Amino acid sequence: MNTHIAYSDESNWNSGRFRTIALISMEKQYHEDIIYKLSSAIADSDVTEFKWKNLNGAKQRFLAEKKIRIFFNLLDEQKIRLDSIIWDINDTRHALQGRDDVQNLARMYYHLLRTAFKLKWQDTAIWKFIPDKFSDINWKDLFEILNNVSVTIEGNEFNLENDQLFENNNEFGIYLKKHFHIHEISEGESKEEPLIQLADLFAGLCSFSWENYDKYELWLNQKDSMFESLFTMEHSKRDEERFKILKYFDDNCKNRKLYVSLKSHRGLISKDPKKPINIWKYVPQHGMDKAPTKIK
């Protein structure tokens, strides 16, 4: 039986410059209470399902801020954590012709799960992992493989250069189970899973912060200026609602001294990975660290 539960969702994994996966994790004993609090927030709003891509007005923003407030209250009680990985397709790893974004997404999941499951939680944790059903990774096939196949993976560490492991769902699935102590992978539908919606919120927020920091900074300066009426800046209502959420999240991080930076890197990033919010930007590890490419 599992002792811990994690939910994930992605943002812009196959579009835009900055792409993100967010993972929300907790001990199983807190899961029911967390679900209840988030479900109540949704039920009290006029929004049936929160999705970052649909956030374009005050109604969605109010719900997003309520979810963030619940998250930080749970964080104060040490009941939840957030891990998020961001990658830049303009860096030396990803700026390749014919890049295979689906295979690259699998690699980014590896890095994120390794960081969250192996390094941030105790290694004795046994996981139920609930990714968004509409991810392009074939979790259903992996789940069937994990349940029906028993194979020993040789060696203690995974070789990231072994493309065959990622291309072969059998081997990738077996590896996830054995190395990360994943007892069950169960795809979830966003409309039925408030924690997938929360992961979607944070994944979208992280990508947005990197894609739009310059516009956010101009909006912030205009908002705080004594001469606001003298500033002219074009931004959409949609962006303005998202700027407000980004500022709300940033303020909460600063108030709690979580060492999450926004301004210094011109996008959300953590300075202390030991904290319960760990947002990090993947950096190519060496000259041969390249994203996979599609087979011609």
Solvent accessible surface area in square Angstrom, and as a share of the most:
residue,aa,sasa,rsa
1,M,165,0.74
2,N,14,0.07
3,T,61,0.35
4,H,7,0.03
5,I,8,0.04
6,A,0,0.00
7,Y,3,0.01
8,S,0,0.00
9,D,9,0.05
10,E,19,0.09
11,S,15,0.10
12,N,63,0.32
13,W,34,0.12
14,N,85,0.44
15,S,58,0.37
16,G,44,0.42
17,R,103,0.38
18,F,15,0.06
19,R,11,0.04
20,T,0,0.00
21,I,0,0.00
22,A,0,0.00
23,L,0,0.00
24,I,0,0.00
25,S,0,0.00
26,M,0,0.00
27,E,50,0.22
28,K,81,0.34
29,Q,129,0.58
30,Y,58,0.22
31,H,42,0.19
32,E,144,0.65
33,D,54,0.28
34,I,0,0.00
35,I,41,0.21
36,Y,151,0.57
37,K,69,0.29
38,L,0,0.00
39,S,45,0.29
40,S,39,0.25
41,A,4,0.03
42,I,23,0.12
43,A,82,0.64
44,D,110,0.57
45,S,30,0.19
46,D,117,0.61
47,V,17,0.10
48,T,127,0.74
49,E,46,0.21
50,F,0,0.00
51,K,52,0.22
52,W,17,0.06
53,K,133,0.56
54,N,71,0.36
55,L,0,0.00
56,N,77,0.40
57,G,17,0.16
58,A,37,0.29
59,K,102,0.43
60,Q,35,0.16
61,R,31,0.11
62,F,117,0.49
63,L,2,0.01
64,A,0,0.00
65,E,28,0.13
66,K,63,0.27
67,K,0,0.00
68,I,0,0.00
69,R,108,0.40
70,I,26,0.13
71,F,0,0.00
72,F,1,0.00
73,N,74,0.38
74,L,2,0.01
75,L,10,0.05
76,D,80,0.41
77,E,89,0.40
78,Q,160,0.71
79,K,44,0.18
80,I,5,0.03
81,R,20,0.07
82,L,0,0.00
83,D,0,0.00
84,S,0,0.00
85,I,0,0.00
86,I,0,0.00
87,W,3,0.01
88,D,9,0.04
89,I,30,0.15
90,N,91,0.47
91,D,28,0.14
92,T,95,0.55
93,R,10,0.04
94,H,0,0.00
95,A,64,0.50
96,L,55,0.27
97,Q,181,0.80
98,G,41,0.40
99,R,43,0.16
100,D,25,0.13
101,D,29,0.15
102,V,54,0.31
103,Q,40,0.18
104,N,2,0.01
105,L,1,0.00
106,A,7,0.05
107,R,11,0.04
108,M,0,0.00
109,Y,0,0.00
110,Y,8,0.03
111,H,23,0.10
112,L,0,0.00
113,L,0,0.00
114,R,85,0.31
115,T,16,0.09
116,A,0,0.00
117,F,3,0.01
118,K,49,0.21
119,L,102,0.51
120,K,55,0.23
121,W,42,0.15
122,Q,93,0.41
123,D,75,0.39
124,T,113,0.66
125,A,3,0.02
126,I,67,0.34
127,W,2,0.01
128,K,51,0.22
129,F,0,0.00
130,I,10,0.05
131,P,0,0.00
132,D,11,0.06
133,K,89,0.38
134,F,143,0.59
135,S,12,0.08
136,D,79,0.41
137,I,13,0.07
138,N,69,0.36
139,W,0,0.00
140,K,125,0.53
141,D,52,0.27
142,L,0,0.00
143,F,63,0.26
144,E,83,0.37
145,I,21,0.11
146,L,4,0.02
147,N,93,0.48
148,N,122,0.63
149,V,58,0.33
150,S,106,0.68
151,V,69,0.40
152,T,112,0.65
153,I,55,0.28
154,E,159,0.71
155,G,62,0.60
156,N,130,0.67
157,E,121,0.54
158,F,23,0.09
159,N,89,0.46
160,L,57,0.28
161,E,105,0.47
162,N,60,0.31
163,D,65,0.34
164,Q,114,0.51
165,L,11,0.06
166,F,5,0.02
167,E,93,0.42
168,N,54,0.27
169,N,53,0.27
170,N,73,0.37
171,E,57,0.25
172,F,3,0.01
173,G,0,0.00
174,I,10,0.05
175,Y,6,0.02
176,L,0,0.00
177,K,76,0.32
178,K,93,0.39
179,H,30,0.13
180,F,1,0.00
181,H,69,0.31
182,I,2,0.01
183,H,88,0.39
184,E,49,0.22
185,I,1,0.00
186,S,37,0.24
187,E,55,0.25
188,G,6,0.06
189,E,50,0.22
190,S,4,0.03
191,K,129,0.54
192,E,120,0.54
193,E,40,0.18
194,P,11,0.07
195,L,0,0.00
196,I,0,0.00
197,Q,2,0.01
198,L,0,0.00
199,A,0,0.00
200,D,19,0.10
201,L,0,0.00
202,F,1,0.00
203,A,0,0.00
204,G,1,0.01
205,L,1,0.00
206,C,2,0.01
207,S,1,0.00
208,F,12,0.05
209,S,0,0.00
210,W,32,0.11
211,E,69,0.31
212,N,26,0.13
213,Y,10,0.04
214,D,89,0.46
215,K,79,0.34
216,Y,4,0.02
217,E,41,0.19
218,L,97,0.48
219,W,12,0.04
220,L,43,0.21
221,N,78,0.40
222,Q,34,0.15
223,K,98,0.42
224,D,96,0.50
225,S,29,0.19
226,M,178,0.80
227,F,124,0.52
228,E,86,0.39
229,S,108,0.70
230,L,138,0.68
231,F,94,0.39
232,T,134,0.78
233,M,46,0.21
234,E,168,0.75
235,H,53,0.24
236,S,56,0.36
237,K,115,0.49
238,R,90,0.33
239,D,20,0.10
240,E,47,0.21
241,E,0,0.00
242,R,17,0.06
243,F,0,0.00
244,K,57,0.24
245,I,0,0.00
246,L,0,0.00
247,K,53,0.22
248,Y,55,0.21
249,F,1,0.00
250,D,13,0.06
251,D,51,0.26
252,N,20,0.10
253,C,1,0.00
254,K,117,0.49
255,N,116,0.59
256,R,70,0.26
257,K,146,0.62
258,L,11,0.05
259,Y,121,0.46
260,V,8,0.05
261,S,10,0.07
262,L,6,0.03
263,K,144,0.61
264,S,75,0.49
265,H,88,0.39
266,R,102,0.37
267,G,0,0.00
268,L,0,0.00
269,I,24,0.12
270,S,19,0.12
271,K,124,0.52
272,D,40,0.21
273,P,66,0.42
274,K,178,0.76
275,K,58,0.25
276,P,39,0.25
277,I,0,0.00
278,N,5,0.03
279,I,0,0.00
280,W,60,0.21
281,K,51,0.22
282,Y,7,0.03
283,V,95,0.55
284,P,33,0.21
285,Q,120,0.53
286,H,95,0.43
287,G,63,0.61
288,M,153,0.68
289,D,12,0.06
290,K,92,0.39
291,A,5,0.04
292,P,16,0.10
293,T,71,0.41
294,K,129,0.55
295,I,151,0.76
296,K,240,1.02
